[in-house]
């Protein structure tokens, strides 16, 4: 519940602005227009949540480990 309140507040503050959000919790970036997946200091994947899930790459594995198996 607290996490949802924080995410709603972030969404309100950032609406209509270009912003960079660095997060470990993927729920924080799920609604972003563009997600950059950085691994070992390099951009490994780029896209929105739907695109990255469909690609079934590193983001997909992180997301499924964090939400579907947890």
mmCIF file as Biopython writes it, N, C-alpha, C and O atoms, coordinates in Angstrom:
data_model
#
loop_
_atom_site.group_PDB
_atom_site.id
_atom_site.type_symbol
_atom_site.label_atom_id
_atom_site.label_alt_id
_atom_site.label_comp_id
_atom_site.label_asym_id
_atom_site.label_entity_id
_atom_site.label_seq_id
_atom_site.pdbx_PDB_ins_code
_atom_site.Cartn_x
_atom_site.Cartn_y
_atom_site.Cartn_z
_atom_site.occupancy
_atom_site.B_iso_or_equiv
_atom_site.auth_seq_id
_atom_site.auth_asym_id
_atom_site.pdbx_PDB_model_num
ATOM 1   N N  . UNK A ? 1  ? 0.827  -1.203  0.000   1.0 0.0 1  A 1 
ATOM 2   C CA . UNK A ? 1  ? 0.000  0.000   0.000   1.0 0.0 1  A 1 
ATOM 3   C C  . UNK A ? 1  ? 0.867  1.262   0.000   1.0 0.0 1  A 1 
ATOM 4   O O  . UNK A ? 1  ? 0.604  2.193   -0.762  1.0 0.0 1  A 1 
ATOM 5   N N  . UNK A ? 2  ? 1.883  1.298   0.837   1.0 0.0 2  A 1 
ATOM 6   C CA . UNK A ? 2  ? 2.786  2.451   0.877   1.0 0.0 2  A 1 
ATOM 7   C C  . UNK A ? 2  ? 3.479  2.637   -0.464  1.0 0.0 2  A 1 
ATOM 8   O O  . UNK A ? 2  ? 3.639  3.759   -0.945  1.0 0.0 2  A 1 
ATOM 9   N N  . UNK A ? 3  ? 3.884  1.529   -1.056  1.0 0.0 3  A 1 
ATOM 10  C CA . UNK A ? 3  ? 4.546  1.595   -2.363  1.0 0.0 3  A 1 
ATOM 11  C C  . UNK A ? 3  ? 3.623  2.216   -3.407  1.0 0.0 3  A 1 
ATOM 12  O O  . UNK A ? 3  ? 4.064  3.027   -4.221  1.0 0.0 3  A 1 
ATOM 13  N N  . UNK A ? 4  ? 2.351  1.842   -3.387  1.0 0.0 4  A 1 
ATOM 14  C CA . UNK A ? 4  ? 1.390  2.416   -4.340  1.0 0.0 4  A 1 
ATOM 15  C C  . UNK A ? 4  ? 1.220  3.911   -4.121  1.0 0.0 4  A 1 
ATOM 16  O O  . UNK A ? 4  ? 1.123  4.668   -5.087  1.0 0.0 4  A 1 
ATOM 17  N N  . UNK A ? 5  ? 1.183  4.346   -2.872  1.0 0.0 5  A 1 
ATOM 18  C CA . UNK A ? 5  ? 1.059  5.776   -2.574  1.0 0.0 5  A 1 
ATOM 19  C C  . UNK A ? 5  ? 2.266  6.544   -3.108  1.0 0.0 5  A 1 
ATOM 20  O O  . UNK A ? 5  ? 2.122  7.624   -3.680  1.0 0.0 5  A 1 
ATOM 21  N N  . UNK A ? 6  ? 3.437  5.985   -2.918  1.0 0.0 6  A 1 
ATOM 22  C CA . UNK A ? 6  ? 4.654  6.632   -3.416  1.0 0.0 6  A 1 
ATOM 23  C C  . UNK A ? 6  ? 4.639  6.696   -4.939  1.0 0.0 6  A 1 
ATOM 24  O O  . UNK A ? 6  ? 4.972  7.729   -5.520  1.0 0.0 6  A 1 
ATOM 25  N N  . UNK A ? 7  ? 4.259  5.606   -5.585  1.0 0.0 7  A 1 
ATOM 26  C CA . UNK A ? 7  ? 4.211  5.581   -7.048  1.0 0.0 7  A 1 
ATOM 27  C C  . UNK A ? 7  ? 3.189  6.575   -7.589  1.0 0.0 7  A 1 
ATOM 28  O O  . UNK A ? 7  ? 3.445  7.235   -8.597  1.0 0.0 7  A 1 
ATOM 29  N N  . UNK A ? 8  ? 2.044  6.691   -6.939  1.0 0.0 8  A 1 
ATOM 30  C CA . UNK A ? 8  ? 1.035  7.671   -7.357  1.0 0.0 8  A 1 
ATOM 31  C C  . UNK A ? 8  ? 1.566  9.093   -7.216  1.0 0.0 8  A 1 
ATOM 32  O O  . UNK A ? 8  ? 1.331  9.935   -8.083  1.0 0.0 8  A 1 
ATOM 33  N N  . UNK A ? 9  ? 2.280  9.361   -6.125  1.0 0.0 9  A 1 
ATOM 34  C CA . UNK A ? 9  ? 2.853  10.690  -5.914  1.0 0.0 9  A 1 
ATOM 35  C C  . UNK A ? 9  ? 3.902  11.001  -6.978  1.0 0.0 9  A 1 
ATOM 36  O O  . UNK A ? 9  ? 3.941  12.112  -7.508  1.0 0.0 9  A 1 
ATOM 37  N N  . UNK A ? 10 ? 4.742  10.032  -7.289  1.0 0.0 10 A 1 
ATOM 38  C CA . UNK A ? 10 ? 5.762  10.219  -8.329  1.0 0.0 10 A 1 
ATOM 39  C C  . UNK A ? 10 ? 5.094  10.497  -9.666  1.0 0.0 10 A 1 
ATOM 40  O O  . UNK A ? 10 ? 5.511  11.394  -10.399 1.0 0.0 10 A 1 
ATOM 41  N N  . UNK A ? 11 ? 4.063  9.734   -9.982  1.0 0.0 11 A 1 
ATOM 42  C CA . UNK A ? 11 ? 3.346  9.906   -11.250 1.0 0.0 11 A 1 
ATOM 43  C C  . UNK A ? 11 ? 2.780  11.321  -11.365 1.0 0.0 11 A 1 
ATOM 44  O O  . UNK A ? 11 ? 2.859  11.942  -12.425 1.0 0.0 11 A 1 
ATOM 45  N N  . UNK A ? 12 ? 2.212  11.823  -10.277 1.0 0.0 12 A 1 
ATOM 46  C CA . UNK A ? 12 ? 1.621  13.161  -10.268 1.0 0.0 12 A 1 
ATOM 47  C C  . UNK A ? 12 ? 2.691  14.237  -10.462 1.0 0.0 12 A 1 
ATOM 48  O O  . UNK A ? 12 ? 2.517  15.157  -11.261 1.0 0.0 12 A 1 
ATOM 49  N N  . UNK A ? 13 ? 3.781  14.117  -9.736  1.0 0.0 13 A 1 
ATOM 50  C CA . UNK A ? 13 ? 4.850  15.117  -9.804  1.0 0.0 13 A 1 
ATOM 51  C C  . UNK A ? 13 ? 5.522  15.134  -11.176 1.0 0.0 13 A 1 
ATOM 52  O O  . UNK A ? 13 ? 5.901  16.197  -11.667 1.0 0.0 13 A 1 
ATOM 53  N N  . UNK A ? 14 ? 5.671  13.968  -11.792 1.0 0.0 14 A 1 
ATOM 54  C CA . UNK A ? 14 ? 6.414  13.872  -13.048 1.0 0.0 14 A 1 
ATOM 55  C C  . UNK A ? 14 ? 5.558  14.008  -14.293 1.0 0.0 14 A 1 
ATOM 56  O O  . UNK A ? 14 ? 6.088  14.025  -15.404 1.0 0.0 14 A 1 
ATOM 57  N N  . UNK A ? 15 ? 4.267  14.104  -14.134 1.0 0.0 15 A 1 
ATOM 58  C CA . UNK A ? 15 ? 3.362  14.157  -15.288 1.0 0.0 15 A 1 
ATOM 59  C C  . UNK A ? 15 ? 3.724  15.304  -16.229 1.0 0.0 15 A 1 
ATOM 60  O O  . UNK A ? 15 ? 3.869  16.449  -15.803 1.0 0.0 15 A 1 
ATOM 61  N N  . UNK A ? 16 ? 3.868  14.982  -17.506 1.0 0.0 16 A 1 
ATOM 62  C CA . UNK A ? 16 ? 4.173  15.990  -18.515 1.0 0.0 16 A 1 
ATOM 63  C C  . UNK A ? 16 ? 5.633  16.407  -18.561 1.0 0.0 16 A 1 
ATOM 64  O O  . UNK A ? 16 ? 5.980  17.373  -19.240 1.0 0.0 16 A 1 
ATOM 65  N N  . UNK A ? 17 ? 6.492  15.690  -17.846 1.0 0.0 17 A 1 
ATOM 66  C CA . UNK A ? 17 ? 7.910  16.040  -17.793 1.0 0.0 17 A 1 
ATOM 67  C C  . UNK A ? 17 ? 8.765  14.855  -18.225 1.0 0.0 17 A 1 
ATOM 68  O O  . UNK A ? 17 ? 8.381  13.697  -18.065 1.0 0.0 17 A 1 
ATOM 69  N N  . UNK A ? 18 ? 9.910  15.169  -18.766 1.0 0.0 18 A 1 
ATOM 70  C CA . UNK A ? 18 ? 10.883 14.128  -19.065 1.0 0.0 18 A 1 
ATOM 71  C C  . UNK A ? 18 ? 11.674 13.871  -17.794 1.0 0.0 18 A 1 
ATOM 72  O O  . UNK A ? 18 ? 12.233 14.795  -17.203 1.0 0.0 18 A 1 
ATOM 73  N N  . UNK A ? 19 ? 11.720 12.625  -17.381 1.0 0.0 19 A 1 
ATOM 74  C CA . UNK A ? 19 ? 12.371 12.277  -16.114 1.0 0.0 19 A 1 
ATOM 75  C C  . UNK A ? 19 ? 13.106 10.956  -16.236 1.0 0.0 19 A 1 
ATOM 76  O O  . UNK A ? 19 ? 12.746 10.094  -17.037 1.0 0.0 19 A 1 
ATOM 77  N N  . UNK A ? 20 ? 14.137 10.817  -15.431 1.0 0.0 20 A 1 
ATOM 78  C CA . UNK A ? 20 ? 14.852 9.554   -15.312 1.0 0.0 20 A 1 
ATOM 79  C C  . UNK A ? 20 ? 14.588 9.008   -13.919 1.0 0.0 20 A 1 
ATOM 80  O O  . UNK A ? 20 ? 14.773 9.707   -12.923 1.0 0.0 20 A 1 
ATOM 81  N N  . UNK A ? 21 ? 14.162 7.777   -13.855 1.0 0.0 21 A 1 
ATOM 82  C CA . UNK A ? 21 ? 13.922 7.123   -12.575 1.0 0.0 21 A 1 
ATOM 83  C C  . UNK A ? 21 ? 14.814 5.891   -12.523 1.0 0.0 21 A 1 
ATOM 84  O O  . UNK A ? 21 ? 14.791 5.056   -13.428 1.0 0.0 21 A 1 
ATOM 85  N N  . UNK A ? 22 ? 15.591 5.787   -11.469 1.0 0.0 22 A 1 
ATOM 86  C CA . UNK A ? 22 ? 16.436 4.614   -11.277 1.0 0.0 22 A 1 
ATOM 87  C C  . UNK A ? 22 ? 15.788 3.796   -10.174 1.0 0.0 22 A 1 
ATOM 88  O O  . UNK A ? 22 ? 15.540 4.298   -9.078  1.0 0.0 22 A 1 
ATOM 89  N N  . UNK A ? 23 ? 15.514 2.527   -10.474 1.0 0.0 23 A 1 
ATOM 90  C CA . UNK A ? 23 ? 14.774 1.720   -9.508  1.0 0.0 23 A 1 
ATOM 91  C C  . UNK A ? 23 ? 15.187 0.261   -9.558  1.0 0.0 23 A 1 
ATOM 92  O O  . UNK A ? 23 ? 15.582 -0.260  -10.602 1.0 0.0 23 A 1 
ATOM 93  N N  . UNK A ? 24 ? 15.088 -0.382  -8.414  1.0 0.0 24 A 1 
ATOM 94  C CA . UNK A ? 24 ? 15.256 -1.829  -8.347  1.0 0.0 24 A 1 
ATOM 95  C C  . UNK A ? 24 ? 13.903 -2.518  -8.400  1.0 0.0 24 A 1 
ATOM 96  O O  . UNK A ? 24 ? 13.789 -3.634  -8.907  1.0 0.0 24 A 1 
ATOM 97  N N  . UNK A ? 25 ? 12.885 -1.862  -7.881  1.0 0.0 25 A 1 
ATOM 98  C CA . UNK A ? 25 ? 11.534 -2.419  -7.941  1.0 0.0 25 A 1 
ATOM 99  C C  . UNK A ? 25 ? 10.947 -2.104  -9.308  1.0 0.0 25 A 1 
ATOM 100 O O  . UNK A ? 25 ? 10.748 -0.941  -9.657  1.0 0.0 25 A 1 
ATOM 101 N N  . UNK A ? 26 ? 10.677 -3.134  -10.064 1.0 0.0 26 A 1 
ATOM 102 C CA . UNK A ? 26 ? 10.202 -2.935  -11.431 1.0 0.0 26 A 1 
ATOM 103 C C  . UNK A ? 26 ? 8.808  -2.332  -11.483 1.0 0.0 26 A 1 
ATOM 104 O O  . UNK A ? 26 ? 8.427  -1.747  -12.498 1.0 0.0 26 A 1 
ATOM 105 N N  . UNK A ? 27 ? 8.042  -2.465  -10.410 1.0 0.0 27 A 1 
ATOM 106 C CA . UNK A ? 27 ? 6.717  -1.843  -10.380 1.0 0.0 27 A 1 
ATOM 107 C C  . UNK A ? 27 ? 6.827  -0.325  -10.469 1.0 0.0 27 A 1 
ATOM 108 O O  . UNK A ? 27 ? 5.894  0.338   -10.922 1.0 0.0 27 A 1 
ATOM 109 N N  . UNK A ? 28 ? 7.953  0.226   -10.044 1.0 0.0 28 A 1 
ATOM 110 C CA . UNK A ? 28 ? 8.166  1.674   -10.101 1.0 0.0 28 A 1 
ATOM 111 C C  . UNK A ? 28 ? 8.276  2.172   -11.536 1.0 0.0 28 A 1 
ATOM 112 O O  . UNK A ? 28 ? 7.854  3.290   -11.831 1.0 0.0 28 A 1 
ATOM 113 N N  . UNK A ? 29 ? 8.831  1.371   -12.426 1.0 0.0 29 A 1 
ATOM 114 C CA . UNK A ? 29 ? 9.063  1.810   -13.804 1.0 0.0 29 A 1 
ATOM 115 C C  . UNK A ? 29 ? 8.115  1.178   -14.819 1.0 0.0 29 A 1 
ATOM 116 O O  . UNK A ? 29 ? 8.187  1.484   -16.009 1.0 0.0 29 A 1 
ATOM 117 N N  . UNK A ? 30 ? 7.242  0.312   -14.363 1.0 0.0 30 A 1 
ATOM 118 C CA . UNK A ? 30 ? 6.370  -0.439  -15.277 1.0 0.0 30 A 1 
ATOM 119 C C  . UNK A ? 30 ? 5.572  0.457   -16.224 1.0 0.0 30 A 1 
ATOM 120 O O  . UNK A ? 30 ? 5.375  0.098   -17.385 1.0 0.0 30 A 1 
ATOM 121 N N  . UNK A ? 31 ? 5.116  1.598   -15.757 1.0 0.0 31 A 1 
ATOM 122 C CA . UNK A ? 31 ? 4.289  2.474   -16.593 1.0 0.0 31 A 1 
ATOM 123 C C  . UNK A ? 31 ? 5.103  3.508   -17.383 1.0 0.0 31 A 1 
ATOM 124 O O  . UNK A ? 31 ? 4.529  4.377   -18.038 1.0 0.0 31 A 1 
ATOM 125 N N  . UNK A ? 32 ? 6.417  3.418   -17.325 1.0 0.0 32 A 1 
ATOM 126 C CA . UNK A ? 32 ? 7.263  4.369   -18.058 1.0 0.0 32 A 1 
ATOM 127 C C  . UNK A ? 32 ? 7.106  4.189   -19.565 1.0 0.0 32 A 1 
ATOM 128 O O  . UNK A ? 32 ? 6.855  3.084   -20.047 1.0 0.0 32 A 1 
ATOM 129 N N  . UNK A ? 33 ? 7.255  5.284   -20.297 1.0 0.0 33 A 1 
ATOM 130 C CA . UNK A ? 33 ? 7.193  5.229   -21.762 1.0 0.0 33 A 1 
ATOM 131 C C  . UNK A ? 33 ? 8.358  4.429   -22.331 1.0 0.0 33 A 1 
ATOM 132 O O  . UNK A ? 33 ? 8.197  3.666   -23.284 1.0 0.0 33 A 1 
ATOM 133 N N  . UNK A ? 34 ? 9.533  4.614   -21.734 1.0 0.0 34 A 1 
ATOM 134 C CA . UNK A ? 34 ? 10.732 3.904   -22.177 1.0 0.0 34 A 1 
ATOM 135 C C  . UNK A ? 34 ? 11.475 3.402   -20.938 1.0 0.0 34 A 1 
ATOM 136 O O  . UNK A ? 34 ? 11.710 4.154   -19.992 1.0 0.0 34 A 1 
ATOM 137 N N  . UNK A ? 35 ? 11.835 2.137   -20.962 1.0 0.0 35 A 1 
ATOM 138 C CA . UNK A ? 35 ? 12.610 1.531   -19.881 1.0 0.0 35 A 1 
ATOM 139 C C  . UNK A ? 35 ? 13.956 1.123   -20.467 1.0 0.0 35 A 1 
ATOM 140 O O  . UNK A ? 35 ? 14.019 0.420   -21.475 1.0 0.0 35 A 1 
ATOM 141 N N  . UNK A ? 36 ? 15.024 1.568   -19.827 1.0 0.0 36 A 1 
ATOM 142 C CA . UNK A ? 36 ? 16.368 1.136   -20.211 1.0 0.0 36 A 1 
ATOM 143 C C  . UNK A ? 36 ? 16.823 0.107   -19.188 1.0 0.0 36 A 1 
ATOM 144 O O  . UNK A ? 36 ? 16.858 0.390   -17.991 1.0 0.0 36 A 1 
ATOM 145 N N  . UNK A ? 37 ? 17.164 -1.065  -19.647 1.0 0.0 37 A 1 
ATOM 146 C CA . UNK A ? 37 ? 17.650 -2.121  -18.765 1.0 0.0 37 A 1 
ATOM 147 C C  . UNK A ? 37 ? 19.170 -2.104  -18.842 1.0 0.0 37 A 1 
ATOM 148 O O  . UNK A ? 37 ? 19.757 -2.389  -19.886 1.0 0.0 37 A 1 
ATOM 149 N N  . UNK A ? 38 ? 19.796 -1.766  -17.719 1.0 0.0 38 A 1 
ATOM 150 C CA . UNK A ? 38 ? 21.247 -1.650  -17.679 1.0 0.0 38 A 1 
ATOM 151 C C  . UNK A ? 38 ? 21.815 -2.841  -16.913 1.0 0.0 38 A 1 
ATOM 152 O O  . UNK A ? 38 ? 21.404 -3.148  -15.794 1.0 0.0 38 A 1 
ATOM 153 N N  . UNK A ? 39 ? 22.769 -3.493  -17.553 1.0 0.0 39 A 1 
ATOM 154 C CA . UNK A ? 39 ? 23.423 -4.648  -16.935 1.0 0.0 39 A 1 
ATOM 155 C C  . UNK A ? 39 ? 24.918 -4.536  -17.191 1.0 0.0 39 A 1 
ATOM 156 O O  . UNK A ? 39 ? 25.352 -4.328  -18.323 1.0 0.0 39 A 1 
ATOM 157 N N  . UNK A ? 40 ? 25.689 -4.675  -16.141 1.0 0.0 40 A 1 
ATOM 158 C CA . UNK A ? 40 ? 27.149 -4.551  -16.244 1.0 0.0 40 A 1 
ATOM 159 C C  . UNK A ? 40 ? 27.559 -3.220  -16.867 1.0 0.0 40 A 1 
ATOM 160 O O  . UNK A ? 40 ? 28.519 -3.155  -17.634 1.0 0.0 40 A 1 
ATOM 161 N N  . UNK A ? 41 ? 26.820 -2.153  -16.530 1.0 0.0 41 A 1 
ATOM 162 C CA . UNK A ? 41 ? 27.163 -0.813  -16.988 1.0 0.0 41 A 1 
ATOM 163 C C  . UNK A ? 41 ? 26.777 -0.486  -18.414 1.0 0.0 41 A 1 
ATOM 164 O O  . UNK A ? 41 ? 27.117 0.586   -18.914 1.0 0.0 41 A 1 
ATOM 165 N N  . UNK A ? 42 ? 26.070 -1.392  -19.081 1.0 0.0 42 A 1 
ATOM 166 C CA . UNK A ? 42 ? 25.683 -1.165  -20.475 1.0 0.0 42 A 1 
ATOM 167 C C  . UNK A ? 42 ? 24.185 -1.362  -20.653 1.0 0.0 42 A 1 
ATOM 168 O O  . UNK A ? 42 ? 23.569 -2.186  -19.976 1.0 0.0 42 A 1 
ATOM 169 N N  . UNK A ? 43 ? 23.604 -0.589  -21.580 1.0 0.0 43 A 1 
ATOM 170 C CA . UNK A ? 43 ? 22.186 -0.756  -21.890 1.0 0.0 43 A 1 
ATOM 171 C C  . UNK A ? 43 ? 22.029 -2.084  -22.619 1.0 0.0 43 A 1 
ATOM 172 O O  . UNK A ? 43 ? 22.560 -2.281  -23.711 1.0 0.0 43 A 1 
ATOM 173 N N  . UNK A ? 44 ? 21.295 -2.980  -21.995 1.0 0.0 44 A 1 
ATOM 174 C CA . UNK A ? 44 ? 21.102 -4.302  -22.586 1.0 0.0 44 A 1 
ATOM 175 C C  . UNK A ? 44 ? 19.792 -4.381  -23.358 1.0 0.0 44 A 1 
ATOM 176 O O  . UNK A ? 44 ? 19.709 -5.050  -24.388 1.0 0.0 44 A 1 
ATOM 177 N N  . UNK A ? 45 ? 18.760 -3.687  -22.851 1.0 0.0 45 A 1 
ATOM 178 C CA . UNK A ? 45 ? 17.455 -3.708  -23.507 1.0 0.0 45 A 1 
ATOM 179 C C  . UNK A ? 45 ? 16.809 -2.341  -23.374 1.0 0.0 45 A 1 
ATOM 180 O O  . UNK A ? 45 ? 17.128 -1.566  -22.473 1.0 0.0 45 A 1 
ATOM 181 N N  . UNK A ? 46 ? 15.882 -2.062  -24.302 1.0 0.0 46 A 1 
ATOM 182 C CA . UNK A ? 46 ? 15.175 -0.786  -24.290 1.0 0.0 46 A 1 
ATOM 183 C C  . UNK A ? 46 ? 13.778 -1.018  -24.848 1.0 0.0 46 A 1 
ATOM 184 O O  . UNK A ? 46 ? 13.606 -1.704  -25.855 1.0 0.0 46 A 1 
ATOM 185 N N  . UNK A ? 47 ? 12.787 -0.441  -24.186 1.0 0.0 47 A 1 
ATOM 186 C CA . UNK A ? 47 ? 11.410 -0.545  -24.654 1.0 0.0 47 A 1 
ATOM 187 C C  . UNK A ? 47 ? 10.454 -0.237  -23.522 1.0 0.0 47 A 1 
ATOM 188 O O  . UNK A ? 47 ? 10.881 0.119   -22.424 1.0 0.0 47 A 1 
ATOM 189 N N  . UNK A ? 48 ? 9.166  -0.368  -23.780 1.0 0.0 48 A 1 
ATOM 190 C CA . UNK A ? 48 ? 8.206  -0.218  -22.685 1.0 0.0 48 A 1 
ATOM 191 C C  . UNK A ? 48 ? 7.988  -1.592  -22.056 1.0 0.0 48 A 1 
ATOM 192 O O  . UNK A ? 48 ? 8.538  -2.588  -22.526 1.0 0.0 48 A 1 
ATOM 193 N N  . UNK A ? 49 ? 7.194  -1.644  -21.004 1.0 0.0 49 A 1 
ATOM 194 C CA . UNK A ? 49 ? 6.993  -2.898  -20.272 1.0 0.0 49 A 1 
ATOM 195 C C  . UNK A ? 49 ? 6.490  -4.012  -21.189 1.0 0.0 49 A 1 
ATOM 196 O O  . UNK A ? 49 ? 7.004  -5.130  -21.150 1.0 0.0 49 A 1 
ATOM 197 N N  . UNK A ? 50 ? 5.501  -3.715  -22.002 1.0 0.0 50 A 1 
ATOM 198 C CA . UNK A ? 50 ? 4.910  -4.729  -22.884 1.0 0.0 50 A 1 
ATOM 199 C C  . UNK A ? 50 ? 5.940  -5.269  -23.875 1.0 0.0 50 A 1 
ATOM 200 O O  . UNK A ? 50 ? 6.028  -6.476  -24.098 1.0 0.0 50 A 1 
ATOM 201 N N  . UNK A ? 51 ? 6.716  -4.360  -24.465 1.0 0.0 51 A 1 
ATOM 202 C CA . UNK A ? 51 ? 7.739  -4.773  -25.434 1.0 0.0 51 A 1 
ATOM 203 C C  . UNK A ? 51 ? 8.818  -5.638  -24.782 1.0 0.0 51 A 1 
ATOM 204 O O  . UNK A ? 51 ? 9.241  -6.652  -25.338 1.0 0.0 51 A 1 
ATOM 205 N N  . UNK A ? 52 ? 9.250  -5.220  -23.601 1.0 0.0 52 A 1 
ATOM 206 C CA . UNK A ? 52 ? 10.310 -5.958  -22.919 1.0 0.0 52 A 1 
ATOM 207 C C  . UNK A ? 52 ? 9.832  -7.326  -22.436 1.0 0.0 52 A 1 
ATOM 208 O O  . UNK A ? 52 ? 10.594 -8.292  -22.450 1.0 0.0 52 A 1 
ATOM 209 N N  . UNK A ? 53 ? 8.587  -7.408  -22.015 1.0 0.0 53 A 1 
ATOM 210 C CA . UNK A ? 53 ? 8.042  -8.709  -21.609 1.0 0.0 53 A 1 
ATOM 211 C C  . UNK A ? 53 ? 7.922  -9.633  -22.814 1.0 0.0 53 A 1 
ATOM 212 O O  . UNK A ? 53 ? 8.210  -10.826 -22.711 1.0 0.0 53 A 1 
ATOM 213 N N  . UNK A ? 54 ? 7.502  -9.095  -23.952 1.0 0.0 54 A 1 
ATOM 214 C CA . UNK A ? 54 ? 7.352  -9.903  -25.168 1.0 0.0 54 A 1 
ATOM 215 C C  . UNK A ? 54 ? 8.701  -10.410 -25.677 1.0 0.0 54 A 1 
ATOM 216 O O  . UNK A ? 54 ? 8.781  -11.489 -26.265 1.0 0.0 54 A 1 
ATOM 217 N N  . UNK A ? 55 ? 9.763  -9.629  -25.449 1.0 0.0 55 A 1 
ATOM 218 C CA . UNK A ? 55 ? 11.100 -10.017 -25.907 1.0 0.0 55 A 1 
ATOM 219 C C  . UNK A ? 55 ? 11.669 -11.181 -25.089 1.0 0.0 55 A 1 
ATOM 220 O O  . UNK A ? 55 ? 12.572 -11.886 -25.540 1.0 0.0 55 A 1 
ATOM 221 N N  . UNK A ? 56 ? 11.134 -11.369 -23.894 1.0 0.0 56 A 1 
ATOM 222 C CA . UNK A ? 56 ? 11.550 -12.462 -22.993 1.0 0.0 56 A 1 
ATOM 223 C C  . UNK A ? 56 ? 13.062 -12.491 -22.751 1.0 0.0 56 A 1 
ATOM 224 O O  . UNK A ? 56 ? 13.691 -13.549 -22.744 1.0 0.0 56 A 1 
ATOM 225 N N  . UNK A ? 57 ? 13.624 -11.294 -22.552 1.0 0.0 57 A 1 
ATOM 226 C CA . UNK A ? 57 ? 15.053 -11.171 -22.268 1.0 0.0 57 A 1 
ATOM 227 C C  . UNK A ? 57 ? 15.310 -11.003 -20.779 1.0 0.0 57 A 1 
ATOM 228 O O  . UNK A ? 57 ? 14.621 -11.587 -19.942 1.0 0.0 57 A 1 
ATOM 229 N N  . UNK A ? 58 ? 16.313 -10.195 -20.466 1.0 0.0 58 A 1 
ATOM 230 C CA . UNK A ? 58 ? 16.738 -9.988  -19.082 1.0 0.0 58 A 1 
ATOM 231 C C  . UNK A ? 58 ? 15.641 -9.322  -18.244 1.0 0.0 58 A 1 
ATOM 232 O O  . UNK A ? 58 ? 15.400 -9.740  -17.111 1.0 0.0 58 A 1 
ATOM 233 N N  . UNK A ? 59 ? 14.978 -8.300  -18.778 1.0 0.0 59 A 1 
ATOM 234 C CA . UNK A ? 59 ? 13.885 -7.633  -18.060 1.0 0.0 59 A 1 
ATOM 235 C C  . UNK A ? 59 ? 12.791 -8.640  -17.721 1.0 0.0 59 A 1 
ATOM 236 O O  . UNK A ? 59 ? 12.286 -8.662  -16.599 1.0 0.0 59 A 1 
ATOM 237 N N  . UNK A ? 60 ? 12.433 -9.460  -18.678 1.0 0.0 60 A 1 
ATOM 238 C CA . UNK A ? 60 ? 11.407 -10.484 -18.479 1.0 0.0 60 A 1 
ATOM 239 C C  . UNK A ? 60 ? 11.782 -11.402 -17.316 1.0 0.0 60 A 1 
ATOM 240 O O  . UNK A ? 60 ? 10.955 -11.696 -16.453 1.0 0.0 60 A 1 
ATOM 241 N N  . UNK A ? 61 ? 13.032 -11.848 -17.304 1.0 0.0 61 A 1 
ATOM 242 C CA . UNK A ? 61 ? 13.484 -12.735 -16.225 1.0 0.0 61 A 1 
ATOM 243 C C  . UNK A ? 61 ? 13.446 -12.031 -14.875 1.0 0.0 61 A 1 
ATOM 244 O O  . UNK A ? 61 ? 13.018 -12.618 -13.882 1.0 0.0 61 A 1 
ATOM 245 N N  . UNK A ? 62 ? 13.891 -10.779 -14.832 1.0 0.0 62 A 1 
ATOM 246 C CA . UNK A ? 62 ? 13.837 -10.019 -13.583 1.0 0.0 62 A 1 
ATOM 247 C C  . UNK A ? 62 ? 12.401 -9.848  -13.106 1.0 0.0 62 A 1 
ATOM 248 O O  . UNK A ? 62 ? 12.094 -10.048 -11.930 1.0 0.0 62 A 1 
ATOM 249 N N  . UNK A ? 63 ? 11.530 -9.478  -14.033 1.0 0.0 63 A 1 
ATOM 250 C CA . UNK A ? 63 ? 10.130 -9.227  -13.681 1.0 0.0 63 A 1 
ATOM 251 C C  . UNK A ? 63 ? 9.453  -10.500 -13.179 1.0 0.0 63 A 1 
ATOM 252 O O  . UNK A ? 63 ? 8.780  -10.479 -12.149 1.0 0.0 63 A 1 
ATOM 253 N N  . UNK A ? 64 ? 9.625  -11.591 -13.888 1.0 0.0 64 A 1 
ATOM 254 C CA . UNK A ? 64 ? 8.966  -12.835 -13.465 1.0 0.0 64 A 1 
ATOM 255 C C  . UNK A ? 64 ? 9.518  -13.315 -12.131 1.0 0.0 64 A 1 
ATOM 256 O O  . UNK A ? 64 ? 8.770  -13.835 -11.303 1.0 0.0 64 A 1 
ATOM 257 N N  . UNK A ? 65 ? 10.809 -13.148 -11.915 1.0 0.0 65 A 1 
ATOM 258 C CA . UNK A ? 65 ? 11.378 -13.518 -10.615 1.0 0.0 65 A 1 
ATOM 259 C C  . UNK A ? 65 ? 10.830 -12.650 -9.499  1.0 0.0 65 A 1 
ATOM 260 O O  . UNK A ? 65 ? 10.576 -13.142 -8.399  1.0 0.0 65 A 1 
ATOM 261 N N  . UNK A ? 66 ? 10.643 -11.362 -9.767  1.0 0.0 66 A 1 
ATOM 262 C CA . UNK A ? 66 ? 10.204 -10.431 -8.734  1.0 0.0 66 A 1 
ATOM 263 C C  . UNK A ? 66 ? 8.719  -10.548 -8.425  1.0 0.0 66 A 1 
ATOM 264 O O  . UNK A ? 66 ? 8.324  -10.416 -7.267  1.0 0.0 66 A 1 
ATOM 265 N N  . UNK A ? 67 ? 7.887  -10.793 -9.431  1.0 0.0 67 A 1 
ATOM 266 C CA . UNK A ? 67 ? 6.445  -10.740 -9.218  1.0 0.0 67 A 1 
ATOM 267 C C  . UNK A ? 67 ? 5.714  -12.066 -9.367  1.0 0.0 67 A 1 
ATOM 268 O O  . UNK A ? 67 ? 4.844  -12.383 -8.556  1.0 0.0 67 A 1 
ATOM 269 N N  . UNK A ? 68 ? 6.041  -12.825 -10.364 1.0 0.0 68 A 1 
ATOM 270 C CA . UNK A ? 68 ? 5.265  -14.022 -10.642 1.0 0.0 68 A 1 
ATOM 271 C C  . UNK A ? 68 ? 5.699  -15.215 -9.798  1.0 0.0 68 A 1 
ATOM 272 O O  . UNK A ? 68 ? 4.884  -16.081 -9.479  1.0 0.0 68 A 1 
ATOM 273 N N  . UNK A ? 69 ? 6.969  -15.262 -9.440  1.0 0.0 69 A 1 
ATOM 274 C CA . UNK A ? 69 ? 7.452  -16.365 -8.625  1.0 0.0 69 A 1 
ATOM 275 C C  . UNK A ? 69 ? 7.538  -15.998 -7.156  1.0 0.0 69 A 1 
ATOM 276 O O  . UNK A ? 69 ? 7.618  -16.876 -6.296  1.0 0.0 69 A 1 
ATOM 277 N N  . UNK A ? 70 ? 7.520  -14.685 -6.859  1.0 0.0 70 A 1 
ATOM 278 C CA . UNK A ? 70 ? 7.671  -14.229 -5.477  1.0 0.0 70 A 1 
ATOM 279 C C  . UNK A ? 70 ? 6.398  -14.207 -4.786  1.0 0.0 70 A 1 
ATOM 280 O O  . UNK A ? 70 ? 6.340  -13.848 -3.610  1.0 0.0 70 A 1 
#
